[in-house]
């Protein structure tokens, strides 16, 4: 039971507090024990996270301000958090000073990002609470002359056990034969036990996974865009409950067309560019079948879809490096005033979920 509520009933107070950002809520834990218990309560954390006004846009991109005068110019990686959840105001905050680790981020899920420290170390990071947790080191025992070529990661909640899990796919390289090793190595991490276990991988000849940032989570399953040898493009899935890899056939589309995975009205969605028509097709999966949701009008000088936003809107990169946001319902196009050859889109929601153990940046970098 909450106390010291003034003229507010308990239900009204909970409703008010659930609308606040994480920073003041963390301070309010000091008001009294009942407020501390509320902010730490899983049901309140869930209610706060489901706040419809809680979603913000984060864009990772390379700064392209080079005018050609500096022979030693190197593009800078930028992480910008757009402060207005409607994107009517394009003011943004530079996240680099807050980031515990500089590098590739993937996620987020429930407000938690994952980041690579090195080939065998991953850290979890809650931007809102400033907590950072280095996962235990996971070093596979590899045959002689075999090394890690690249990594793909999926992270999310197993809805049956209510445990957060991370699946790590290591594509291996055979130095002696100068080709990919025939099998991948897969590790599964469980946040509740803070431990890894090896998991049977798959033949690399079957799947060629794309960039790590192509991974996404929806409904207890992690997904990656992949190329199946001799078969064409597929979506590789991994159930966090059953821990089974399966492939999802893409709809009958132009092979190797630029595309992105996302969620549209709570359905798995594939946005695909048709280069011959310069328009985009949106497909959603209902009851294991692909259904075309809409086709856009033709665009000039479009390059590829980047990611999905709220209410079916999605981001487009142009051939000139612009980042555009397209709203299919109104056909409105917004220019986010960025210019880059590379973008990654994150739909970010603040979260009170705690990572419990905190690790300083120095601790993390010194591990392994």
Secondary structure, DSSP 8 states (H G I E B T S, - for coil): -----TT--HHHHHHHHHTS-HHHHHHHTTT-HHHHHHHH-HHHHHHHHT-GGGEEEEEEEE-----S--TT----EEEEEES-TTSSS--EEE-GGG-SS-S-EEEEETTEEEEEEETTEEEEEETTTTEEEE---------TTEEEEEEEEEEEEETTTTEEEEEEEEEEEETTTTEE-SB-EEEEEETTTTEEEEE---BTTTEEE--GGG-EEETTEEEEEEEETTTEEEEEEEETTT--EEEEE--S--TT--EEEEEETTEEEEEEEETTTTEEEEEEEETTEEEEEEE----SSEEEEEEE-GGG-EEEEETT-EEEEEETTTTEEEEEEEE-S-EEEEEEE------SS---HHHHHH--
